[in-house]
Amino acid sequence: MTSFDHHRRPLVVGIGGTTRAASSTERALGLALRGAEAAGATTRLFGSTFLHSLPHYAPEHTERTDEQLELIEAVRHADALIIATPGYHGGVSGLVKNALDTLEELRADDRPYLDGRAVGCIVTAYGWQAAGSVLTSLRSIVHALRGWPTPFGAGINTLETRFDSVDTCSDAKVVDQLATVGQQAAQFALAFATHRTPNLPAQAQSSNSAAVARDTQPTRLLYAI
């Protein structure tokens, strides 16, 4: 397990979108990443256009494209992730699933796959049934990748909620829910950082944890009802 640099802000990587640029899914992900930034993280978004540029992941081929390597390296250095997918026919979209399949390249890392990282989960769907079932499916995928789904996941019914721009959402409660997803991902990264300094004596680890606690400002959580 690699050590954590306590002098930098945690990195939260967002993955999500559809084949359509500026989709509701990508805009929801952007709002969640803002929540992570408010909680003290830096963020990086891999949205619709980027995901559409990824070739189908083929494990039997050893060469990777520049886009695949860019995604792999970003996730390798991430302290937490947020994944947003539309619900297509009761499941995660192929576009998002292909990006997650590409993370197979992390299998031999010190932190294999998404090990030791919180993962916020967001699903947009045209109806409540798909939103709930796909959110459960996405959490299962995160578990398979050894990630820790955040306690709160956002299921958004786009039949009722509109994202008219990158900055606006028609439902204030949905904005709070997305902020909560981002905040929980960032806060987990900050909290887990205190335990990610290997091979230090207990006294040194205690001093290190105290220093992090002093340097980290408390963040208000937004809990949606």
C-alpha positions as CSV (number, residue, x, y, z in Angstrom):
1,M,0.0,0.0,0.0
2,T,1.4,3.4,-1.0
3,S,1.9,6.2,1.4
4,F,-0.3,9.3,1.4
5,D,1.2,12.8,1.0
6,H,-0.6,14.8,3.7
7,H,0.5,18.1,2.3
8,R,-1.8,17.7,-0.8
9,R,-5.5,17.7,-1.2
10,P,-7.0,14.2,-2.0
11,L,-7.8,13.6,-5.7
12,V,-11.3,12.5,-6.5
13,V,-11.7,11.1,-10.1
14,G,-15.2,11.2,-11.7
15,I,-16.1,8.8,-14.4
16,G,-19.5,9.0,-16.2
17,G,-21.7,10.2,-19.0
18,T,-23.4,9.0,-22.1
19,T,-22.6,9.1,-25.8
20,R,-24.3,12.6,-25.8
21,A,-22.2,15.5,-24.6
22,A,-23.6,17.5,-21.7
23,S,-25.9,14.7,-20.7
24,S,-27.9,14.7,-17.5
25,T,-25.6,12.0,-16.2
26,E,-22.4,14.0,-16.8
27,R,-24.0,17.2,-15.3
28,A,-25.1,15.2,-12.2
29,L,-21.5,13.9,-11.9
30,G,-20.2,17.5,-12.2
31,L,-22.3,18.6,-9.3
32,A,-21.1,15.7,-7.2
33,L,-17.5,16.6,-7.9
34,R,-18.2,20.2,-6.7
35,G,-19.3,18.6,-3.5
36,A,-16.0,16.8,-3.2
37,E,-14.2,20.1,-3.9
38,A,-16.1,21.8,-1.1
39,A,-15.0,19.0,1.2
40,G,-11.3,19.7,0.4
41,A,-10.6,17.6,-2.6
42,T,-9.2,18.3,-6.1
43,T,-11.2,16.6,-8.9
44,R,-10.8,15.3,-12.4
45,L,-13.7,14.5,-14.7
46,F,-13.7,11.8,-17.4
47,G,-17.0,12.6,-19.1
48,S,-19.0,11.7,-22.2
49,T,-16.5,12.7,-24.9
50,F,-13.6,11.0,-23.3
51,L,-15.4,7.8,-22.5
52,H,-16.6,7.7,-26.1
53,S,-13.0,7.8,-27.2
54,L,-12.0,4.6,-25.3
55,P,-11.8,1.4,-27.4
56,H,-13.4,-1.7,-26.2
57,Y,-11.2,-3.2,-23.5
58,A,-9.5,-6.4,-24.8
59,P,-7.4,-8.0,-22.1
60,E,-5.7,-10.3,-24.7
61,H,-4.1,-7.2,-26.3
62,T,-1.1,-5.8,-24.4
63,E,-0.9,-2.4,-26.0
64,R,-3.1,0.4,-24.7
65,T,-4.2,3.7,-26.4
66,D,-3.2,7.0,-25.0
67,E,-6.7,7.5,-23.7
68,Q,-6.7,4.2,-21.9
69,L,-3.4,5.0,-20.3
70,E,-4.6,8.4,-19.2
71,L,-7.6,6.9,-17.4
72,I,-5.6,4.1,-15.8
73,E,-3.0,6.5,-14.5
74,A,-5.6,9.0,-13.1
75,V,-7.4,6.2,-11.2
76,R,-4.1,4.8,-10.0
77,H,-3.3,8.1,-8.3
78,A,-6.9,8.8,-7.1
79,D,-7.8,8.7,-3.5
80,A,-11.5,8.3,-4.2
81,L,-13.9,8.1,-7.2
82,I,-17.4,9.0,-8.2
83,I,-19.0,6.9,-10.9
84,A,-22.2,8.1,-12.7
85,T,-24.1,6.0,-15.2
86,P,-27.4,6.1,-17.0
87,G,-29.7,3.1,-16.4
88,Y,-30.1,1.3,-19.7
89,H,-32.5,-1.7,-19.7
90,G,-31.9,-2.3,-16.0
91,G,-28.1,-2.2,-16.1
92,V,-25.1,0.0,-16.2
93,S,-24.4,1.5,-19.7
94,G,-21.8,-0.2,-21.9
95,L,-19.9,3.1,-22.2
96,V,-19.3,3.3,-18.4
97,K,-18.8,-0.4,-18.0
98,N,-16.1,-0.4,-20.6
99,A,-14.2,2.3,-18.7
100,L,-14.5,0.2,-15.5
101,D,-13.3,-2.9,-17.4
102,T,-10.2,-0.9,-18.5
103,L,-9.3,-0.7,-14.8
104,E,-8.4,-4.4,-15.0
105,E,-4.9,-2.9,-15.8
106,L,-4.6,-2.1,-12.1
107,R,-4.8,-5.7,-10.9
108,A,-1.1,-5.9,-10.1
109,D,-0.8,-2.6,-8.3
110,D,0.1,-2.2,-4.6
111,R,-3.5,-1.0,-4.4
112,P,-5.2,-3.4,-6.9
113,Y,-8.2,-2.1,-8.7
114,L,-10.0,0.4,-6.4
115,D,-8.7,-1.1,-3.1
116,G,-8.8,1.3,-0.2
117,R,-10.9,3.9,-2.0
118,A,-14.4,5.2,-1.5
119,V,-16.5,5.3,-4.6
120,G,-19.6,7.5,-4.8
121,C,-22.3,6.0,-7.0
122,I,-24.8,8.0,-9.1
123,V,-27.5,6.6,-11.5
124,T,-29.8,8.6,-13.8
125,A,-32.8,6.9,-15.3
126,Y,-36.1,7.7,-16.9
127,G,-38.1,6.3,-14.0
128,W,-37.6,5.1,-10.4
129,Q,-37.5,1.4,-11.0
130,A,-34.4,1.5,-13.1
131,A,-32.7,4.1,-10.8
132,G,-32.9,1.7,-7.9
133,S,-32.0,-1.5,-9.6
134,V,-29.0,0.0,-11.5
135,L,-27.7,1.7,-8.3
136,T,-27.6,-1.7,-6.7
137,S,-25.8,-3.2,-9.7
138,L,-23.3,-0.3,-9.7
139,R,-22.5,-0.9,-6.1
140,S,-21.9,-4.6,-6.8
141,I,-19.4,-3.7,-9.5
142,V,-17.6,-1.4,-7.1
143,H,-17.4,-4.2,-4.6
144,A,-16.0,-6.5,-7.2
145,L,-13.3,-3.9,-7.9
146,R,-12.5,-3.9,-4.1
147,G,-13.8,-0.3,-3.7
148,W,-16.0,0.9,-0.9
149,P,-19.3,2.4,-2.0
150,T,-20.1,5.5,0.0
151,P,-23.0,5.1,2.4
152,F,-25.1,7.5,0.3
153,G,-25.8,6.8,-3.4
154,A,-27.9,9.0,-5.6
155,G,-30.6,7.7,-7.8
156,I,-32.1,10.4,-10.0
157,N,-35.4,10.2,-12.0
158,T,-34.8,12.3,-15.0
159,L,-38.5,12.1,-15.8
160,E,-38.9,14.5,-12.9
161,T,-35.6,16.3,-12.6
162,R,-33.9,18.4,-15.3
163,F,-30.3,19.6,-15.7
164,D,-30.7,22.6,-17.9
165,S,-27.1,23.6,-17.7
166,V,-23.8,22.5,-16.0
167,D,-24.7,24.8,-13.1
168,T,-28.5,24.3,-12.7
169,C,-30.8,21.5,-11.6
170,S,-34.6,21.8,-11.3
171,D,-34.7,20.0,-7.9
172,A,-32.7,21.5,-4.9
173,K,-33.0,18.2,-3.1
174,V,-31.2,16.4,-5.9
175,V,-28.4,19.0,-5.7
176,D,-28.0,18.3,-2.0
177,Q,-28.0,14.5,-2.7
178,L,-25.2,14.9,-5.3
179,A,-23.2,17.1,-3.0
180,T,-23.5,14.5,-0.3
181,V,-22.1,11.8,-2.6
182,G,-19.1,14.0,-3.4
183,Q,-18.5,15.0,0.2
184,Q,-18.6,11.5,1.5
185,A,-16.1,10.4,-1.1
186,A,-13.7,13.2,-0.3
187,Q,-14.1,12.9,3.5
188,F,-13.4,9.2,3.3
189,A,-10.2,9.9,1.5
190,L,-9.1,12.5,4.1
191,A,-10.0,10.1,7.0
192,F,-8.3,7.1,5.4
193,A,-5.2,9.1,4.7
194,T,-4.4,9.0,8.5
195,H,-4.0,5.2,8.3
196,R,-2.1,5.0,5.0
197,T,1.5,5.7,6.2
198,P,3.1,2.2,6.4
199,N,5.9,0.9,8.6
200,L,5.8,3.8,11.1
201,P,6.1,3.2,14.9
202,A,2.9,3.6,16.8
203,Q,4.0,6.8,18.4
204,A,4.9,8.3,15.0
205,Q,1.6,7.2,13.5
206,S,-0.2,8.9,16.4
207,S,1.7,12.1,15.9
208,N,1.0,12.0,12.1
209,S,-2.7,11.5,12.7
210,A,-2.8,14.4,15.1
211,A,-1.1,16.7,12.5
212,V,-3.7,15.7,9.9
213,A,-6.5,16.4,12.3
214,R,-5.1,19.9,12.9
215,D,-4.7,20.6,9.2
216,T,-8.1,19.4,8.1
217,Q,-11.0,21.7,8.4
218,P,-14.3,20.1,9.4
219,T,-16.8,19.9,6.6
220,R,-20.6,20.1,6.9
221,L,-22.4,17.0,5.5
222,L,-25.5,17.5,3.5
223,Y,-28.0,14.7,4.2
224,A,-30.9,14.5,1.8
225,I,-34.3,13.4,2.9
